[in-house]
Amino acid sequence: MIVVMGPGHTRPQLDAVIAKIEEAGLRGQISEGVERIVIGVVGDSHTKELLRERIEAMPGVENVVRILQPYKLVSREFHGGGDSTVWVRDVAIGGGRVVVIAGPCSVESREQVLRTARAVKSAGAQLLRGGAFKPRTSPYSFQGLEEEALRILVEAREATGLPIVTEAMDNRQLEMVVKYADMVQIGARNMQNYTLLRDAGRAGHPVMLKRGPSATIEEWLLAAEYIMAEGNPHIVLCERGIRTFETYTRFTLDLNAVPVLKRLTHLPVLVDPCHGTGKWELVTPMARAAVAAGADGLLVEVHPEPDRALSDGPQQLTPENFAVMMQELDAVALAVGRRA
């Protein structure tokens, strides 16, 4: 249920509505849209229905809207029909500009990260990615440099000014990532790790939530709801490919998800064409397609020597190929009324 406050409401009227919601044992979360302030009511559905008519009669309330979807706070209705903008330091994700997050799959060395960071910065990337903790299928594969990697990423941020994004897989790692990084990635394997989602919500740090390889869009949005229900609205969704019967590519990049999410949610949407294809030569075409479909940004893996990478080498672009991709994105963004 969403309470829409009228354009002339007062602060005491807003406080009275919140008090009425809490009196009923429910929670009210305020969202300030461009033209309206709305309150998302979270809790038992039966209680909300009994409360609806009482709230609708209160001074300052314009309307009370039932939300039919199981997710409430991430729904487009909750944000008054508009789009959210998530700030990562001084970079805005959402709002019309195509934001590119780029960097190596794994932090392997100081030289590798600094070289990559300077290259992607020069080509136009706005944020730097790099894996400190690497969840791998085999326990014998490279698992990441952990806190040492985080320190290297911080040094790269100081050298280039690029905010950093990296993944956390449990609460211990989350506490460490929040200490060093500007945005926390919740990876595909952990999309339905509800304990981690709640912890990320309580941390209040910007979160990039990747879609699980077998998750429906509704399940994905409900995962985002876990984070937002803990009071953290700074969420960006990232489509990274789903499992299908096709085996030529690593996954099937579901670009349908971009316009679907734009209809269902106010959250910004990114696309990861590297994991979605698993082949570097397909990354640039799918990046162009993602921008044309309306994505707010891209997550792209770049490595100075992909053939020597310790993880995911076949899907990483060289700095030279990344620079070419960025130039092509400018043309596509312009054609569809966006800015890259």
N, C-alpha and C positions, 0 to 999 in steps of 0.2 A: 504494500500500500504506500502511496506517495501523497503527501499533503502539499498542495500548491498554495503558497501565500499570495495574497493580492498585492498589486503594485503600491498601494498606499498603507500597507500594514506598519505597525510600530514594533519596536523591540520588545516592549512588555507583552504585546499580543503573541509574538513569536515565542517568547519564554513561556507563556501560558500554555501554548500548544505542546511544547516539549515537556512541560510538567505533567500535562494530562496523559501524554504517551507513557512517560515513566511511571506514573501512578498506576497504570494498567499492567505494569511489569514488562513493558516493551522498551525498545531502544529507538531513539530518533537521531538520525544523522543528517546534518544540514549540508546542502549543496547550493552554492551561489552561482546561478547561471547568468547569462548576459542580461536577461530581462526579468527573471523571476528567481525567487528563493524557494527551494523545495526541500521537504523533509522526508527522507526515506524511513519508513517504520519497519523495524526488524523484530521478528518474534513469532509467536503462535498465530496461525492464520485465523482460528476461531475467535480468539481475543480481538484481533484486528478488525474483524467484521462487526463485532459488537460495538467497537469504538468508533467506527467510521462515521456514523450519522452524528454522534456527539461532537466530533471534531469539525465536521462540515458546518455545524451551526455556530462555531466559535468566531468571535470578531477577528477580522484580518485574514480569514481563510477564504480563498477563492474557490478551491475545488479539492476533492479527495478522489484519487484515481486508483482503481484496482490494477495491480500488475499481475498478469496471468502467468508470466514466465516464472520458473522457480528461482531465478536470480533476480534480485531487486536493485541493489545499489549500483551494479555495473550496467543496468539497463539504460537505454537512451532516455526513457521517460524520467528517470531519476535526475538527470542533468538538465531537465527542462528542454530536451530535444536537441541541445547543442553538443559540441565536441569538447572533450577535456584536453588540456595541454599539460604535459608532465615536464617539469624543469629538472635537468641534471646539471647542477651548477648553473652556468649561464647559457646552456643549450636547451631550447624548447623543442620537445617532440610533440608533434601535432600543430595545427594552426596554419597549414598550407605549404610549409617548406618540407622538402624531402631531406631527412637527416640520415647520414650514413655513419654507421659504427663499423670500424675496420681494425684488423690486427690479427696476430697469429692465433691458431687454434690453441696452442700451448706456449706458455712462457718457457723457453729452453735456455736462454742465456741473456745477460745484460746487453751484449752487443746486438744480438738478434732483435730484441724488443726495441731498443733505441733506434736502430736502423729502420725498422718497420714503421715505428711511430712517426719519425721524421718524413718518411716517404708518403704515408697516407695523409698526414697533415698537409703536405705540399700539394697533393692531388685533390684536396677538398673535403676530406673526412672531418666530422665534427666531434666524434668520440673514439676512444681507443678500447678495443677488446683484447683479452688475453686470458687463457686458462691457467689458474694457479693450482686448482684441484681438478684432476681429470678422471671422471668415472669411465672406466674402460671395460669392455666385455671380458677381456682376459685379465686376471690378477697379475700376470707377468708383464703386461704392457706398461709403458711409461705412465706414471700416476701423477705427475706434476711436481713442481718445486715448492708448493705450499707457501709458507710465509715469506720465504726468500723471493718467490715470484711476485708476491704482493709488493714487496719493497722495490723490486725492479720496475713494476708498473708505476709506482709513485714517482720514481726517478724520471720515468718517461713523461709523466704528466707535468712535472716541473720543467722538463726540457722543452715541451711542445705546447703546453696549455690545454691539452686534450683531456677532458674528464674520462675516467676509466670505468669499465664494466667488466665484472668477472663473476663466476658462478660459485654458489655455496650449496652444499649437499646435505648439511645437517646443522644443528644449532651452534655447535662449536665452531664450525667453519663460518657460519653466518656472523657470529660475533667478531671474528677476525676480519671478514670481508667488509663489514660496516665500518670498522676502524680505519681501513686503508682506502677502499674504493668509493666511487660516487654513485654507483648503481649496482644492485645485486641481480644476478641472473639466477632464476629458478629454471633448471634445465628440464628437458623433455621427460627424463626418467623420474623426475620428482614432481611433475605437475600435479599428481594426486597424493603427494606426501602432505597430508593435511596438518600434521604437527609443524612441519617446516613452513607451510603457508601461513599458519597462525603466528609463528615466531616472526616471519618476515613482515606481517601486518603490524605487530607490536613494535618492531624496530623502527618503523616510520620512514625507512630509506626508500628511494625510488627502486621499483622492482620491474624487471623484464621477465615476463612469464611465458615460457615456450610451450607450445602445444605438444602433448604426448603423441607418440606415433600411432596409437590406436584410439585416441580420444575423439569424441564427437565435439562439435562446437558448443553444445549445451554443457557438456562436462568441463570443457575448457573455461567457459564463463563462470561456472559454479566454483571452479578452482580460484578464479580471480575474486569471486565473492567472498571466499574465506579470508583473503588478504584485506579486502576493503571493510569487511565486517569487524575487523580489529582496529579500524580507524585510520587505515593507510590508503588514501585515494591515489597515490602516485604509482600507477600501474600501467605498463605498456605490454601489449600482447605481441607475441612473435610466432608467426606461422613458419614451420621448419620442415614440412613434409610429413606425410602419413604412410602407413603400410598399406599396400594394395597388392594385387597379383603380379604387378609389373616388376621385373627383375633387372631391366637394363640400367635404371637409375637406382641410387641408394634408397631413396624414398620417392613418393609421388608428391610434388609440390602442389598443394591445394590452393591455387589462386582464387578459386570460388570463395574461399573463406574471407578474402579482403572485403568485397562488397557486401557479403552477408553480415560480417561484423560491423560494418559501417551502418547497417540498418538496425542492428540489435543493441549495440553498445556505444557509449560515448568515449570509450578508451582508445588511445592511439594504437595503430596496428603497424607492426614491422614484418618484414619477410626475410627469411634466411635462405637464399638460393644455393648456398654451398652444401648444407646438410640436405636440402630438398632434392638435390641432384646427385651429389657425390662426385661430380666430374667438372673440373675447372672450366672446360670449354663450353659448358652449358650455363655457367654462372651469369655471365653478362647478358645473354638473351633473356633469362628468367628475371634478372634484375630489371631490365627494361620493361618486361611485361608486368612486373609487380608495381612499378611506378604508374604505368598506364592504367592498372586496375584500381588505383587509389591508395596504395600503401603510403603511410606517413614516413617510412624510412626503410633502411636495409641493414642487415647484419652480414658482413662479408669478411671471410678469412683471407688474410694476406700474409705471405711468408717470403723472405728474400731468396730462399732456396727451397722450394717445395719438395724437390726430389730428396732432400736431406732432412725433412721434417720428422719429428718424433711421433706425430699423430696427424692423421687426415691430410697427408700431403697431396693426394690426387685431386682434392676439391679446393685447394688454396690457390689464389691468384698470386702471380709475381707483382711487385710494385709497378712494373711497366704495364702489365695487363690491367691492373687496377686503375691506373691513370687513364687508360683508354676507355674503360668502362664508365668512369666519372664524366668524361666528356660526352659520351653517348647519352648518359642519363640527363644531362642538361637539355639536350634536344627533345627527349621524350617528355620531360617535365614541362617544358615550354609549350609543347603541342597540346597538353591536356590541362593547361592553365595552372601549373604548379611551379614552384621554385626549387631548384636543386642546389 
